[in-house]
């Protein structure tokens, strides 16, 4: 046995005691040989209750050597032996203490599951989350409905100042962006439609296409999407910020119901304003289309109006306007619900604001598809 660089294990003549002496350099380079010597302990051990670990002969040790010494002591103590360590210098004591402090069990990595099973688990968990979230959203909708009907029976409960403020913020301040968007969409529809209809010499029918698509679908749909991104997200951010600063709890403390104070003014304002914004968007879309038809197709404003009157009936206009209050309701409810669901952190506010926009637009499109099938079945 090489005493200068490995460990020497000796058994004293007194069978009541096992003495383990370490000599030489205990480092990474000869750690394997030291470990091999330590593996012989069970072969020569007589089961002595007392074990002496002598480190007086250690010239140098690194963390590998300290780990081998610590592991030996730990295993012997775990077997019920009384272990006494002697001859350790200050450096060795420090290393042993450091190794002892970092001897923490590590959880083994779970076995990887089959990718198909993982996919089905993810889909299942996502479905459960969606159903739970939908259930909470329905509960919130029911609570808002109860408070709304109560406020309609007692109009004094409706807070006019917040309502007027929200009407200004949601409606008046949105006229610029909605008007510009609708004007450009109308111009694009006429421009692109004329390219296709020109092949058949039917450019004049671009008026019919613009009037029907703008009044029935695009006017209200694009307006609702714009309002969802602009006002729905603002509802979530405002209410969510109040939730994170515990202002909603303060309102409840002084006896004010958060639904009456925060949700109903936003809900009513959007239901009142969105039909007006949809009508305004229809006008701007028709104006943009008429101007483009005049400049590019040489269809005069008089001819445009005449063709518009022939193509459009009152039901065409009413289809778009009827949708507006329903779109407004889902946008307001989604925005306020996500704001009320904020958990307190700034990250939660951002996450819920994003979810509010996505959820509102998704619900608007789903509702629009449902209305389209419903009105088609009624031939309306």
C-alpha positions in Angstrom: 0.0 0.0 0.0 1.4 3.4 -1.0 1.3 5.4 2.2 2.6 8.6 0.6 -0.4 9.0 -1.7 -3.2 6.7 -0.6 -5.1 5.8 2.5 -4.0 3.1 4.9 -6.6 1.1 6.8 -5.4 -0.7 9.9 -7.1 -2.9 12.4 -5.8 -2.7 15.9 -5.3 -5.9 17.9 -8.1 -4.8 20.3 -11.1 -6.2 18.5 -13.3 -3.7 20.3 -11.9 -0.8 18.2 -11.4 -0.2 14.5 -8.8 2.4 13.6 -8.7 4.0 10.1 -5.6 6.0 9.4 -5.3 8.4 6.4 -1.8 9.3 5.1 -0.3 11.4 2.4 -2.1 13.5 -0.2 -5.9 13.1 -0.5 -6.8 14.9 -3.7 -8.6 14.3 -6.9 -5.6 12.7 -8.6 -5.5 9.7 -6.2 -9.1 9.8 -5.1 -9.8 6.5 -6.9 -7.0 4.6 -5.1 -8.1 6.0 -1.7 -11.6 4.9 -2.4 -10.4 1.5 -3.4 -8.7 1.1 0.0 -11.8 2.3 1.8 -13.9 -0.3 0.0 -11.8 -3.0 1.9 -13.2 -1.9 5.3 -16.1 -4.3 5.3 -13.7 -7.2 4.5 -11.5 -6.6 7.6 -14.2 -5.0 9.9 -15.0 -7.2 13.0 -18.0 -5.1 14.0 -16.2 -3.0 16.5 -18.5 -0.4 18.2 -15.8 2.2 18.4 -14.1 3.6 15.2 -11.2 6.0 15.3 -10.5 8.0 12.1 -6.9 9.4 12.3 -6.0 12.3 10.0 -2.7 13.2 11.6 -0.8 11.7 8.6 -2.6 13.7 5.9 -0.2 16.1 4.2 -2.7 17.8 1.9 -6.4 17.4 1.1 -8.9 19.0 -1.4 -12.6 18.7 -1.5 -12.4 15.2 -3.1 -10.3 13.9 -0.2 -12.5 15.6 2.4 -15.5 14.0 0.8 -14.0 10.6 1.1 -13.3 11.1 4.8 -16.7 12.6 5.4 -18.5 9.8 3.5 -16.6 7.2 5.5 -17.6 8.8 8.8 -21.2 9.3 7.7 -21.6 5.7 6.6 -20.1 4.3 9.8 -22.3 6.5 11.9 -25.3 5.5 9.8 -24.5 1.9 10.6 -24.7 2.7 14.4 -21.0 3.0 15.1 -19.5 5.6 17.4 -16.9 7.5 15.3 -14.1 9.7 16.7 -12.1 11.9 14.3 -8.7 13.0 15.5 -5.6 14.7 14.1 -7.4 17.0 11.7 -5.8 20.3 11.1 -7.7 23.6 10.8 -7.8 23.4 7.0 -9.1 19.9 7.1 -11.7 20.8 9.6 -12.9 23.6 7.4 -13.1 21.3 4.4 -15.0 18.7 6.3 -17.4 21.3 7.5 -18.0 22.6 4.0 -18.6 19.1 2.6 -20.9 18.3 5.5 -23.0 21.5 4.8 -23.4 20.7 1.1 -24.3 17.1 1.6 -28.0 17.5 0.6 -30.1 14.9 -1.2 -31.0 15.7 -4.8 -34.3 14.7 -6.1 -33.8 12.3 -9.1 -35.2 13.5 -12.4 -38.6 11.9 -13.0 -38.6 9.4 -15.8 -39.6 10.9 -19.2 -43.1 10.0 -20.2 -44.1 9.0 -23.7 -44.5 12.1 -25.8 -48.0 11.1 -26.9 -49.1 10.7 -23.3 -47.6 14.0 -22.4 -49.5 15.6 -25.3 -52.8 14.2 -24.2 -52.1 15.3 -20.6 -51.3 18.8 -21.7 -54.5 19.0 -23.7 -56.5 17.6 -20.8 -55.1 20.0 -18.3 -55.6 22.9 -20.7 -59.2 21.8 -21.2 -59.8 21.6 -17.4 -58.3 25.1 -17.0 -60.4 26.5 -19.7 -63.6 25.0 -18.3 -62.8 26.3 -14.8 -62.0 29.8 -16.2 -65.2 29.7 -18.2 -67.2 28.7 -15.1 -65.7 31.6 -13.2 -66.5 34.0 -16.1 -70.1 32.8 -16.1 -70.3 33.4 -12.3 -68.9 36.9 -12.8 -71.4 37.5 -15.6 -74.2 36.4 -13.3 -73.1 38.7 -10.6 -72.9 41.7 -13.0 -76.4 40.8 -14.3 -77.8 40.8 -10.8 -76.2 44.2 -9.9 -77.3 45.6 -13.3 -81.0 44.6 -12.9 -80.9 46.0 -9.4 -79.5 49.3 -10.6 -82.1 49.5 -13.4 -84.8 49.1 -10.8 -83.2 51.8 -8.7 -81.5 54.2 -11.1 -80.1 56.3 -8.3 -77.5 53.5 -7.8 -76.1 54.2 -11.3 -73.1 56.5 -10.9 -73.5 59.2 -13.5 -70.1 60.8 -13.2 -68.1 57.6 -13.9 -70.6 56.7 -16.6 -70.2 60.0 -18.5 -66.4 59.8 -18.1 -66.3 56.3 -19.6 -68.6 57.4 -22.4 -66.1 60.2 -23.2 -63.1 57.9 -22.9 -64.5 54.9 -24.8 -66.5 56.8 -27.4 -65.5 60.3 -28.1 -61.7 59.8 -27.8 -62.0 56.7 -30.1 -63.6 58.5 -33.0 -60.3 59.5 -34.6 -58.7 56.0 -34.8 -61.9 54.3 -35.7 -62.8 56.8 -38.4 -59.4 56.6 -40.0 -59.4 52.8 -39.9 -62.9 52.5 -41.4 -62.1 55.1 -44.1 -59.0 53.2 -45.2 -60.8 49.8 -45.1 -63.5 51.2 -47.3 -60.9 52.5 -49.7 -59.1 49.2 -49.8 -62.3 47.2 -50.4 -63.2 49.3 -53.4 -59.7 49.3 -54.8 -59.2 45.5 -54.5 -62.8 44.7 -55.5 -62.5 46.8 -58.6 -59.5 44.8 -59.8 -61.5 41.6 -59.8 -64.8 43.0 -61.1 -63.0 44.8 -63.9 -62.4 41.5 -65.5 -66.1 41.1 -66.0 -66.8 44.8 -66.8 -68.9 45.1 -63.6 -66.9 47.7 -61.7 -70.2 49.4 -60.6 -71.0 46.4 -58.4 -68.2 47.3 -56.2 -70.7 49.7 -54.5 -72.9 46.7 -53.7 -69.9 44.8 -52.3 -68.8 47.7 -50.2 -72.2 48.5 -48.8 -73.2 45.0 -47.8 -69.8 44.0 -46.3 -69.3 47.3 -44.5 -72.8 47.5 -43.0 -73.4 43.8 -42.2 -69.9 42.7 -41.1 -66.8 44.8 -41.4 -68.1 48.0 -39.8 -69.1 46.5 -36.5 -66.6 43.7 -36.4 -63.5 45.9 -36.9 -64.9 48.5 -34.6 -65.4 45.9 -31.9 -61.9 44.5 -32.4 -60.5 48.0 -32.1 -62.5 48.8 -29.0 -61.4 45.5 -27.5 -57.8 46.3 -28.0 -58.1 49.9 -26.9 -60.8 50.0 -24.2 -61.0 46.4 -23.0 -57.4 46.3 -22.2 -57.7 49.7 -20.4 -60.5 48.3 -18.3 -58.3 45.3 -17.3 -55.2 47.5 -16.6 -57.2 50.0 -14.5 -59.1 47.5 -12.4 -56.1 45.3 -12.1 -53.9 48.1 -10.9 -56.6 48.9 -8.2 -56.6 45.2 -7.3 -52.9 45.0 -6.9 -52.9 48.2 -4.7 -55.8 46.8 -2.6 -58.0 49.7 -3.5 -60.9 47.4 -4.3 -60.7 46.0 -0.7 -60.7 49.6 0.5 -63.9 50.3 -1.5 -65.6 47.2 0.1 -64.4 48.4 3.6 -66.3 51.7 3.2 -69.4 49.9 1.9 -69.1 50.4 -1.8 -69.7 47.4 -4.0 -66.9 47.0 -6.6 -69.4 45.9 -9.3 -71.5 49.0 -8.9 -68.5 51.3 -8.7 -66.1 49.9 -11.3 -67.9 47.5 -13.6 -71.3 48.9 -14.3 -70.1 52.3 -15.5 -67.7 50.7 -17.9 -70.3 48.1 -19.0 -73.1 50.6 -19.6 -70.8 53.1 -21.3 -69.6 50.5 -23.8 -73.1 49.2 -24.5 -74.3 52.8 -25.2 -71.3 53.9 -27.2 -70.5 50.9 -29.5 -73.7 51.1 -31.6 -72.8 54.8 -32.2 -69.2 53.9 -33.1 -70.4 51.2 -35.4 -72.7 53.7 -37.2 -69.8 56.2 -37.4 -67.5 53.5 -38.8 -70.1 52.6 -41.5 -70.3 56.2 -42.6 -66.5 56.6 -42.7 -66.1 53.3 -44.6 -68.7 54.3 -47.2 -67.0 57.7 -47.5 -63.6 56.1 -48.1 -65.1 53.7 -50.6 -67.0 56.5 -52.4 -63.9 58.7 -52.7 -61.8 55.8 -54.0 -64.5 54.9 -56.5 -64.7 58.5 -57.7 -61.0 58.8 -58.1 -60.1 55.4 -59.6 -63.3 54.1 -61.2 -64.9 57.4 -62.3 -68.1 56.6 -60.3 -69.5 60.0 -59.3 -70.9 60.5 -55.8 -74.4 60.8 -57.3 -74.0 57.4 -59.1 -72.5 55.9 -55.9 -75.5 57.0 -53.8 -78.0 55.8 -56.4 -76.4 52.4 -56.6 -76.1 52.3 -52.8 -79.9 52.9 -52.5 -80.6 50.0 -54.9 -78.3 47.6 -53.1 -79.1 48.2 -49.5 -82.2 47.7 -47.5 -82.9 48.6 -43.9 -82.2 45.0 -42.7 -78.7 45.2 -44.1 -77.9 48.2 -41.8 -79.8 46.7 -38.8 -77.8 43.4 -38.9 -74.7 45.3 -38.0 -76.3 47.6 -35.4 -78.0 44.7 -33.6 -74.7 43.0 -33.0 -73.2 46.1 -31.4 -74.6 45.8 -27.8 -73.8 42.1 -27.6 -70.2 42.7 -28.7 -70.0 45.6 -26.2 -71.2 43.4 -23.4 -68.6 40.6 -24.0 -65.8 43.2 -24.4 -66.7 45.0 -21.1 -67.3 41.8 -19.2 -64.1 40.2 -20.3 -62.0 43.3 -19.6 -63.5 43.8 -16.1 -63.4 40.1 -15.3 -59.7 39.9 -16.1 -59.0 43.0 -14.1 -60.8 41.6 -11.1 -58.8 38.4 -11.4 -55.4 40.1 -11.0 -53.5 38.5 -8.1 -51.4 41.5 -7.0 -48.2 41.7 -9.0 -47.3 43.8 -12.0 -46.7 40.7 -14.0 -50.2 39.5 -13.3 -51.6 42.9 -14.5 -49.7 42.5 -17.8 -50.7 38.8 -18.2 -54.4 39.5 -17.5 -54.4 42.5 -19.9 -53.1 40.4 -22.7 -55.6 37.7 -21.9 -58.4 40.3 -21.9 -57.6 41.4 -25.4 -57.3 37.9 -26.8 -60.4 36.7 -25.0 -62.5 39.7 -26.1 -61.5 39.4 -29.8 -62.1 35.6 -29.7 -65.6 36.1 -28.2 -66.5 38.8 -30.6 -65.5 36.6 -33.6 -67.4 33.7 -32.2 -70.5 35.8 -31.6 -70.2 37.3 -35.1 -70.1 33.8 -36.6 -73.1 32.8 -34.6 -75.1 35.9 -35.7 -74.1 35.3 -39.3 -75.5 31.8 -39.2 -78.6 33.0 -37.3 -79.5 35.8 -39.7 -78.8 33.6 -42.7 -81.2 31.0 -41.4 -83.8 33.7 -40.9 -83.0 35.1 -44.4 -82.6 38.5 -42.7 
